[in-house]
Amino acid sequence: MTSERISARTKLLGAASRLFYTDGLTATGIDTITAEAQVAKKSLYNNFSSKGELVGAYIDERHQEWLVLYQQRVDAASSPSEAVLAVFDAYIDHGEREAELGFRGCGLLNAAAELTAGSEGREAVRAHKEQVEQILLEHLRDIVDDERAAILAEHCAFLLEGAMMRAGLEGQTVRLYRARELAVGLLAGLR
């Protein structure tokens, strides 16, 4: 597909995604986004009613990107334990994809930190994180009873998010790999 055939919406969302991740939501203005996307400012408002709507689209897109990475990993899993690790691997995959931009951790958590409590964007990020924990829970239920699975799912979710925060602060994905190693040990202890 040539750049002439890429829709203005796709260009805008791509530019906003890169800029929101590298520079933050607040620091990224509409003029910077339209310049990066190489579209007229009017194109932005033809596709998004506001910067807030563009931020919402960014959050939704990041969530969908992660779900695709997770689905690819879980499709290759041959056991419930491997399915749990697929969640960790999807986090690693997403982090590695961001390395070229200068890894800053979870783009969703970074965005949420800039949004007001109760805002639609923060709620979308919370829903994503809850969905990740629910995915972990479903896989863990195939290994242990429901009560233990709930505790372990929360534990794994905390492990993932803590590792992502540290990885973002350190600017590299090493902590995500370490979190996966810890999860392998945790899962091995369940047998």
C-alpha positions as CSV (number, residue, x, y, z in Angstrom):
1,M,0.0,0.0,0.0
2,T,1.5,3.4,-1.0
3,S,1.4,6.3,1.4
4,E,-1.1,8.1,-0.9
5,R,-3.5,5.2,-0.3
6,I,-3.2,5.1,3.5
7,S,-6.2,6.9,5.0
8,A,-5.8,10.1,6.9
9,R,-7.3,8.3,10.0
10,T,-4.6,5.6,9.8
11,K,-1.9,8.2,9.4
12,L,-3.2,10.2,12.3
13,L,-3.5,7.2,14.6
14,G,-0.1,6.0,13.7
15,A,1.5,9.4,14.3
16,A,-0.4,9.9,17.5
17,S,0.5,6.4,18.7
18,R,4.2,7.0,18.2
19,L,4.1,10.5,19.8
20,F,1.8,9.6,22.7
21,Y,4.1,6.7,23.5
22,T,7.4,8.6,23.2
23,D,6.4,12.1,24.4
24,G,3.2,11.6,26.4
25,L,-0.4,12.6,25.9
26,T,-0.2,16.1,27.4
27,A,3.1,17.1,25.7
28,T,1.8,16.0,22.3
29,G,-0.3,18.7,20.6
30,I,-2.6,18.5,17.6
31,D,-0.2,20.4,15.4
32,T,2.6,18.0,16.1
33,I,0.4,15.0,15.3
34,T,-0.9,16.4,12.0
35,A,2.7,17.4,11.0
36,E,4.0,13.9,11.9
37,A,1.1,12.4,10.0
38,Q,1.5,14.8,7.1
39,V,-2.1,15.6,6.9
40,A,-4.1,18.8,7.3
41,K,-5.4,19.8,10.7
42,K,-8.9,19.5,9.2
43,S,-8.3,15.8,8.6
44,L,-7.9,15.3,12.3
45,Y,-11.3,16.8,13.1
46,N,-12.9,14.9,10.1
47,N,-11.8,11.7,11.7
48,F,-11.8,12.4,15.5
49,S,-14.1,14.9,17.2
50,S,-11.4,15.9,19.7
51,K,-8.0,15.0,21.0
52,G,-9.8,13.0,23.7
53,E,-11.4,10.8,21.0
54,L,-7.9,10.3,19.4
55,V,-6.5,9.3,22.8
56,G,-9.4,6.8,23.2
57,A,-8.6,5.4,19.8
58,Y,-4.9,5.1,20.8
59,I,-5.8,3.2,23.9
60,D,-8.1,0.9,22.0
61,E,-5.5,0.3,19.4
62,R,-2.8,-0.6,22.0
63,H,-5.2,-3.0,23.6
64,Q,-6.0,-4.7,20.3
65,E,-2.3,-4.9,19.4
66,W,-1.7,-6.8,22.7
67,L,-4.6,-9.1,22.2
68,V,-3.3,-10.1,18.8
69,L,0.2,-10.8,20.2
70,Y,-1.4,-12.8,23.0
71,Q,-3.6,-14.8,20.6
72,Q,-0.5,-15.7,18.5
73,R,1.3,-16.9,21.6
74,V,-1.7,-18.8,23.1
75,D,-2.4,-20.5,19.8
76,A,1.1,-22.1,20.0
77,A,0.6,-23.2,23.7
78,S,0.3,-26.9,24.3
79,S,-0.6,-26.8,28.0
80,P,-2.4,-24.6,30.5
81,S,1.0,-23.6,31.9
82,E,2.2,-22.5,28.5
83,A,-1.0,-20.6,28.1
84,V,-0.3,-18.6,31.2
85,L,3.2,-18.0,29.9
86,A,1.7,-16.8,26.7
87,V,0.4,-13.7,28.6
88,F,4.0,-13.0,29.8
89,D,5.3,-13.6,26.3
90,A,2.8,-11.1,24.8
91,Y,4.0,-8.5,27.2
92,I,7.6,-9.2,26.2
93,D,6.6,-9.1,22.5
94,H,4.8,-5.7,23.0
95,G,7.8,-4.3,24.9
96,E,10.3,-5.5,22.2
97,R,8.2,-3.8,19.5
98,E,8.5,-0.5,21.4
99,A,12.3,-0.8,21.7
100,E,12.8,1.1,18.4
101,L,10.8,4.1,19.9
102,G,12.8,4.0,23.1
103,F,11.1,1.6,25.5
104,R,9.1,3.5,28.2
105,G,7.1,0.7,29.7
106,C,3.4,0.1,29.2
107,G,1.9,2.7,26.9
108,L,-1.5,2.1,28.6
109,L,-0.3,2.8,32.1
110,N,1.7,5.8,30.9
111,A,-1.4,7.2,29.3
112,A,-3.6,6.4,32.4
113,A,-1.1,8.3,34.5
114,E,-1.9,11.5,32.6
115,L,-5.6,11.1,32.6
116,T,-8.0,12.2,35.3
117,A,-9.5,9.7,37.7
118,G,-12.7,8.3,36.4
119,S,-12.0,9.5,32.8
120,E,-13.1,7.3,29.9
121,G,-9.5,6.6,29.0
122,R,-8.5,5.5,32.5
123,E,-11.5,3.2,32.6
124,A,-10.5,1.7,29.3
125,V,-7.0,1.0,30.6
126,R,-8.4,-0.5,33.8
127,A,-10.7,-2.7,31.7
128,H,-7.6,-3.9,29.7
129,K,-5.7,-4.8,32.9
130,E,-8.8,-6.6,34.3
131,Q,-9.1,-8.6,31.0
132,V,-5.4,-9.6,31.3
133,E,-6.0,-10.9,34.8
134,Q,-9.2,-12.7,33.7
135,I,-7.2,-14.4,30.9
136,L,-4.7,-15.5,33.5
137,L,-7.5,-16.8,35.7
138,E,-9.1,-18.8,32.9
139,H,-5.8,-20.6,32.2
140,L,-5.0,-21.1,35.9
141,R,-8.4,-22.7,36.4
142,D,-7.2,-25.5,34.1
143,I,-4.4,-26.2,36.6
144,V,-5.8,-25.5,40.1
145,D,-9.1,-25.0,41.8
146,D,-11.0,-21.7,41.4
147,E,-10.0,-20.2,44.7
148,R,-6.3,-20.8,44.2
149,A,-6.5,-19.8,40.6
150,A,-7.9,-16.4,41.6
151,I,-5.1,-15.8,44.0
152,L,-2.5,-16.9,41.4
153,A,-4.0,-14.8,38.7
154,E,-3.8,-11.7,40.9
155,H,-0.2,-12.6,41.8
156,C,0.7,-13.1,38.1
157,A,-1.0,-9.8,37.2
158,F,0.9,-8.0,39.9
159,L,4.2,-9.6,38.8
160,L,3.5,-8.5,35.2
161,E,2.6,-5.0,36.0
162,G,5.5,-4.5,38.5
163,A,7.9,-5.9,36.0
164,M,6.5,-3.6,33.3
165,M,6.9,-0.6,35.5
166,R,10.5,-1.4,36.4
167,A,11.3,-2.2,32.8
168,G,9.8,1.1,31.7
169,L,11.9,3.0,34.3
170,E,15.0,1.1,33.2
171,G,14.3,1.6,29.5
172,Q,14.7,-2.1,28.6
173,T,12.7,-5.3,28.7
174,V,15.0,-7.3,31.0
175,R,12.5,-7.2,33.9
176,L,9.8,-8.7,31.7
177,Y,12.0,-11.7,30.9
178,R,12.7,-12.0,34.7
179,A,9.0,-11.9,35.5
180,R,8.5,-14.7,33.0
181,E,11.2,-16.8,34.7
182,L,9.5,-16.2,38.1
183,A,6.2,-17.3,36.5
184,V,7.9,-20.5,35.2
185,G,9.0,-21.3,38.8
186,L,5.6,-20.5,40.2
187,L,3.9,-22.8,37.7
188,A,6.4,-25.6,38.2
189,G,5.5,-25.5,41.9
190,L,1.9,-26.2,41.1
191,R,2.6,-29.7,39.7
